[in-house]
Amino acid sequence: MLPPAAERLVHELERLPGVGRRTAQRLAFHLLRVSEQEALSLAEAVREVRARIGFCTVCYSLAEGELCGTCSDARRDRSQICVVETPSDVVPIERTASFRGLYHVLGGALSPIDGVDPADLRITELVARVAAGGVEEVIVATNPTMTGEATASYVATVLRGMTRVTRLASGLPVGGDLEFADEVTIGRALAGRREL
Amino acid sequence: MLPPAAERLVHELERLPGVGRRTAQRLAFHLLRVSEQEALSLAEAVREVRARIGFCTVCYSLAEGELCGTCSDARRDRSQICVVETPSDVVPIERTASFRGLYHVLGGALSPIDGVDPADLRITELVARVAAGGVEEVIVATNPTMTGEATASYVATVLRGMTRVTRLASGLPVGGDLEFADEVTIGRALAGRREL
């Protein structure tokens, strides 16, 4: 139905998350319609991102070169480390502009069913960072899911006695509606209630 | 917040239709997570599509080489030409598998407000194809919108007396609900009612 090169592009676009055949076709037609320069900029950006970006040698978030933007920023507070599952989890936390410490990206969450053991995550590296001294608090910001909670417990266990370990609060999302909140979330919100 | 190369990729992805900043970030992280080969295949497919694909010299739909797949297919019925606005409009019609003729892609629809005149569309080329003989029917399949309808009327006018010109039926979409149909569509469905 489409010329082979267009069919190949649709096929490659379909591999992107959340992109079905219709969307892939729409994107492919878009890339055929825009200026040659605009289409090639996208291709070049994909190549470049793979050529240039690797992991920060300290915190394992995305970095061009040895260190990520956070680790190389002298103004960041080195006494706090926020532990997240993936490099993309750094973005929403940075967006809050209320955390000024460093990060540590584990590279996933413990999940024995999927064969993810502590050895598969960068936990030894986290322990080494804390053992090197100067870390007053480790804030565990793994996802509030089964695997994220298991990972948080494990991290707390291995760091016990080395530093203070805290966990992001669970509760009602701001702007949410009590009526539509699930019972586990409401249970957590009750358990974590604060004095007014 | 992201390393420069990742930021550039997010920026390029954001230019795609229907892709906002969040989706662009999700796609960028995906392209960083998958195998290098998978990411580079996408970049290569974009390059290739721009290098190889042009317009069919007969019908102006997408083609690798001189002729598109339809125009070069000897089994297609050369007595029918289906007129569409854009190359992407060929896909849904081919999907029906109920049209065996050729196409003619106008390259848009008449819209004086946007400065699109008949001279901007491939109407002269359509007239030439019909004048060359052998065309028994021109089916106008421009969109059922203001500009698409204006284009259909214009095409019918210029082809008057040369061949039979028909228009796709307007009416209730199959599987649709009368209750949720707009009054213009229901009006068209009434006007175009058929004997049972």
Contacts between the chains, C-beta under 8 A, distances in Angstrom:
chain1	res1	chain2	res2	distance
A	1	B	69	7.5
A	1	B	90	7.9
A	1	B	91	6.1
A	1	B	94	4.9
A	1	B	95	7.4
A	2	B	62	6.7
A	2	B	91	7.1
A	3	B	52	7.5
A	3	B	53	5.6
A	3	B	62	5.4
A	3	B	63	6.0
A	3	B	64	4.3
A	3	B	68	7.1
A	3	B	69	6.7
A	4	B	64	6.3
A	5	B	45	7.6
A	5	B	48	4.9
A	5	B	49	4.8
A	5	B	51	7.8
A	5	B	52	4.3
A	5	B	53	5.4
A	5	B	64	5.9
A	6	B	49	5.7
A	6	B	53	5.8
A	6	B	62	5.8
A	8	B	45	5.0
A	8	B	48	6.8
A	8	B	49	7.5
A	9	B	45	4.2
A	9	B	46	6.4
A	9	B	48	7.4
A	9	B	49	4.5
A	11	B	45	7.6
A	12	B	41	5.5
A	12	B	42	4.4
A	12	B	45	4.2
A	13	B	42	7.1
A	13	B	45	7.8
A	15	B	34	7.8
A	15	B	38	6.7
A	15	B	42	7.5
A	16	B	27	5.6
A	16	B	30	6.2
A	16	B	31	8.0
A	16	B	42	7.8
A	17	B	26	6.4
A	17	B	27	7.1
A	17	B	30	5.3
A	18	B	23	7.3
A	18	B	26	7.4
A	23	B	18	7.3
A	25	B	88	7.0
A	25	B	91	6.4
A	26	B	17	6.4
A	26	B	18	7.5
A	26	B	88	7.5
A	27	B	16	5.6
A	27	B	17	7.1
A	28	B	49	6.9
A	29	B	86	7.5
A	29	B	87	6.8
A	29	B	88	4.3
A	30	B	16	6.2
A	30	B	17	5.3
A	31	B	16	8.0
A	31	B	46	5.9
A	31	B	49	6.5
A	31	B	50	7.4
A	32	B	49	6.3
A	32	B	50	7.5
A	32	B	53	6.3
A	32	B	62	6.8
A	32	B	87	7.4
A	34	B	15	7.8
A	36	B	50	5.5
A	38	B	15	6.7
A	39	B	46	5.7
A	39	B	49	7.6
A	39	B	50	5.1
A	40	B	46	7.3
A	40	B	47	6.6
A	40	B	50	6.5
A	41	B	12	5.5
A	42	B	12	4.4
A	42	B	13	7.2
A	42	B	15	7.5
A	42	B	16	7.9
A	42	B	43	7.9
A	42	B	46	5.8
A	43	B	42	7.9
A	43	B	43	4.2
A	43	B	44	7.4
A	43	B	46	4.1
A	43	B	47	4.9
A	44	B	43	7.4
A	45	B	5	7.6
A	45	B	8	5.0
A	45	B	9	4.2
A	45	B	11	7.6
A	45	B	12	4.2
A	45	B	13	7.8
A	46	B	9	6.4
A	46	B	31	5.9
A	46	B	39	5.7
A	46	B	40	7.3
A	46	B	42	5.8
A	46	B	43	4.1
A	46	B	46	7.8
A	47	B	40	6.5
A	47	B	43	4.9
A	48	B	5	4.9
A	48	B	8	6.9
A	48	B	9	7.4
A	49	B	5	4.8
A	49	B	6	5.7
A	49	B	8	7.5
A	49	B	9	4.5
A	49	B	28	6.9
A	49	B	31	6.5
A	49	B	32	6.3
A	49	B	39	7.6
A	50	B	31	7.5
A	50	B	32	7.5
A	50	B	36	5.5
A	50	B	39	5.1
A	50	B	40	6.5
A	51	B	5	7.8
A	52	B	3	7.5
A	52	B	5	4.2
A	53	B	3	5.7
A	53	B	5	5.3
A	53	B	6	5.8
A	53	B	32	6.3
A	62	B	2	6.6
A	62	B	3	5.4
A	62	B	6	5.9
A	62	B	32	6.8
A	63	B	3	5.9
A	64	B	3	4.3
A	64	B	4	6.3
A	64	B	5	5.9
A	68	B	3	7.0
A	69	B	1	7.5
A	69	B	3	6.6
A	86	B	29	7.6
A	87	B	29	6.9
A	87	B	32	7.5
A	88	B	25	7.0
A	88	B	26	7.5
A	88	B	29	4.3
A	90	B	1	7.9
A	91	B	1	6.1
A	91	B	2	7.2
A	91	B	25	6.4
A	94	B	1	5.0
A	95	B	1	7.4
